[in-house]
Amino acid sequence: MSWVPDLAPRIRDAALLEGDFVLSSGERSSFYVDKYLFSTEPNLLRDVADALAEQIPEGVGRLAGVELGAVPLVVATALATGLPYVIVRKSAKEHGSSAGRSIEGNLETGERIALVEDVVTTGTQAVRAARNLLEAGTEVVTIVAVLDRREESGGELGGFPFRALLRMDDLRVVKRN
């Protein structure tokens, strides 16, 4: 993976914060990777999207991203791949033309989907979004993330194939208690 040596220090320099943080899991951590700090830098976002695009399996017809953090990533990856995308809401919208919908954009039954995620701590949001896509009649081929924070990382996340560009050790983070 030729992009890992280049992306890891750039993401670390742009987005790794040290301090006392509460993660989405409820656990405390002495470091935090702020996805907005790397996804709002155009050159870094482009390079991350190119690396994510390399991870999209053949035969995928559409990308998906979870609101809000993964939206810039899925948009940039869609531009890099030429694939259309949808946005999966964390909860159904209650007003406007899309009231009651939890997926924004066009989606066809039977489509093969790659779900793009930013940082996976427990994977709860990504798995929830993937299940939502399944309920909509699609096939979730893979979940691909920029960073996997999990200690026990593997090729699966909640029963879905999973891959990440980087793990915490790629950022050379030393965990402190």
C-alpha positions as CSV (number, residue, x, y, z in Angstrom):
1,M,0.0,0.0,0.0
2,S,2.1,2.8,-1.3
3,W,0.0,5.6,0.1
4,V,0.3,4.6,3.8
5,P,3.8,6.0,4.4
6,D,2.7,9.3,2.8
7,L,-0.8,9.6,4.3
8,A,0.0,8.5,7.9
9,P,2.3,11.4,8.8
10,R,0.1,13.9,7.0
11,I,-3.0,12.9,8.8
12,R,-1.1,12.7,12.1
13,D,0.3,16.2,11.6
14,A,-3.1,17.6,10.5
15,A,-5.5,15.9,12.8
16,L,-3.9,14.1,15.8
17,L,-4.7,15.9,19.1
18,E,-3.4,15.1,22.5
19,G,-5.3,15.7,25.7
20,D,-8.1,14.1,27.6
21,F,-10.9,13.0,25.3
22,V,-14.1,11.0,25.6
23,L,-14.6,8.8,22.5
24,S,-17.9,7.7,20.9
25,S,-17.5,4.4,22.8
26,G,-17.6,6.4,26.1
27,E,-14.0,5.4,26.8
28,R,-11.4,8.1,27.6
29,S,-8.3,8.5,25.5
30,S,-5.2,10.7,25.6
31,F,-5.4,11.3,21.9
32,Y,-8.0,12.0,19.3
33,V,-8.0,12.1,15.5
34,D,-10.2,15.0,14.5
35,K,-11.6,13.9,11.1
36,Y,-12.6,17.4,10.2
37,L,-9.0,18.6,10.4
38,F,-7.9,16.3,7.6
39,S,-11.2,16.2,5.6
40,T,-11.3,20.0,5.3
41,E,-7.8,20.3,3.8
42,P,-8.3,20.0,0.0
43,N,-4.9,18.5,-0.9
44,L,-5.1,15.9,1.9
45,L,-8.7,15.2,1.2
46,R,-7.9,14.5,-2.5
47,D,-5.1,12.1,-1.6
48,V,-7.2,10.3,1.0
49,A,-10.0,10.0,-1.5
50,D,-7.6,8.6,-4.1
51,A,-6.4,6.0,-1.5
52,L,-10.0,5.2,-0.6
53,A,-10.8,4.8,-4.3
54,E,-8.1,2.1,-4.6
55,Q,-10.0,0.1,-1.9
56,I,-13.3,0.0,-3.7
57,P,-13.9,-3.5,-5.1
58,E,-14.8,-4.0,-8.7
59,G,-18.5,-4.3,-9.3
60,V,-19.5,-1.7,-6.8
61,G,-22.2,0.6,-8.4
62,R,-22.6,3.2,-5.7
63,L,-20.8,4.7,-2.7
64,A,-22.5,5.6,0.6
65,G,-21.3,7.8,3.5
66,V,-22.7,8.4,7.0
67,E,-23.7,12.0,7.8
68,L,-21.9,14.2,8.8
69,G,-18.3,13.2,9.1
70,A,-18.1,10.9,6.1
71,V,-19.8,13.3,3.7
72,P,-16.7,15.1,2.4
73,L,-14.9,11.7,2.1
74,V,-17.7,10.1,0.1
75,V,-18.0,13.1,-2.2
76,A,-14.3,13.2,-2.9
77,T,-14.2,9.4,-3.4
78,A,-17.1,9.7,-5.8
79,L,-15.2,12.3,-7.7
80,A,-12.1,10.0,-7.7
81,T,-14.0,6.9,-8.9
82,G,-16.8,8.4,-11.0
83,L,-19.3,6.5,-8.9
84,P,-22.5,8.0,-7.6
85,Y,-23.2,8.2,-3.9
86,V,-25.9,8.4,-1.2
87,I,-25.8,9.9,2.3
88,V,-27.1,7.7,5.1
89,R,-28.6,9.8,7.9
90,K,-28.2,8.8,11.5
91,S,-32.0,9.2,11.8
92,A,-34.8,9.8,9.4
93,K,-35.4,13.4,8.4
94,E,-38.6,14.8,9.9
95,H,-39.4,17.6,7.5
96,G,-39.3,18.7,3.8
97,S,-39.4,16.6,0.7
98,S,-37.4,13.8,2.2
99,A,-39.5,13.4,5.5
100,G,-39.2,9.9,6.8
101,R,-36.2,9.0,4.7
102,S,-32.9,8.0,6.2
103,I,-31.0,7.7,2.9
104,E,-30.5,10.8,0.7
105,G,-29.9,10.4,-3.0
106,N,-30.9,7.8,-5.7
107,L,-30.6,4.2,-4.7
108,E,-31.6,1.2,-6.7
109,T,-32.7,-2.2,-5.3
110,G,-29.9,-4.7,-5.7
111,E,-27.1,-2.2,-6.1
112,R,-23.7,-3.1,-4.8
113,I,-22.6,-0.5,-2.2
114,A,-19.2,0.4,-0.7
115,L,-19.8,2.4,2.6
116,V,-17.1,5.0,3.2
117,E,-16.4,5.9,6.8
118,D,-14.0,8.3,8.5
119,V,-12.7,7.0,11.8
120,V,-13.9,3.7,13.3
121,T,-13.8,3.6,17.1
122,T,-16.4,0.9,17.7
123,G,-18.0,0.7,14.3
124,T,-21.5,1.2,15.6
125,Q,-22.4,4.1,13.2
126,A,-21.0,2.3,10.2
127,V,-22.7,-1.0,11.0
128,R,-26.0,0.8,11.6
129,A,-25.7,2.6,8.2
130,A,-24.8,-0.7,6.5
131,R,-27.9,-2.4,7.9
132,N,-30.0,0.6,6.8
133,L,-28.7,0.1,3.3
134,L,-29.4,-3.6,3.4
135,E,-33.0,-2.8,4.5
136,A,-33.3,-0.6,1.5
137,G,-32.6,-3.6,-0.7
138,T,-28.9,-3.1,-1.5
139,E,-25.8,-5.3,-1.0
140,V,-23.1,-3.8,1.1
141,V,-19.9,-5.2,-0.4
142,T,-17.5,-3.5,2.0
143,I,-17.0,-0.8,4.6
144,V,-13.9,1.2,4.0
145,A,-12.5,3.7,6.5
146,V,-9.7,6.1,6.7
147,L,-8.7,5.1,10.2
148,D,-9.4,2.1,12.4
149,R,-9.0,2.9,16.1
150,R,-10.1,-0.5,17.3
151,E,-7.5,-2.5,19.3
152,E,-8.8,-5.8,17.8
153,S,-8.8,-4.9,14.2
154,G,-9.8,-7.4,11.5
155,G,-11.3,-7.8,8.1
156,E,-14.9,-7.7,9.4
157,L,-17.1,-5.1,11.1
158,G,-20.4,-6.2,12.4
159,G,-20.6,-9.0,9.8
160,F,-19.6,-6.8,6.9
161,P,-16.2,-6.9,5.0
162,F,-14.1,-4.1,6.4
163,R,-10.8,-2.5,5.4
164,A,-9.1,0.7,6.6
165,L,-6.3,2.8,5.1
166,L,-4.6,3.3,8.5
167,R,-4.5,1.9,12.0
168,M,-3.5,3.9,15.0
169,D,0.0,2.3,15.0
170,D,0.5,3.7,11.5
171,L,0.2,7.1,13.1
172,R,2.8,6.1,15.7
173,V,0.6,6.9,18.6
174,V,1.7,5.6,22.0
175,K,-1.3,4.8,24.1
176,R,-1.1,6.1,27.7
177,N,-3.4,5.1,30.5
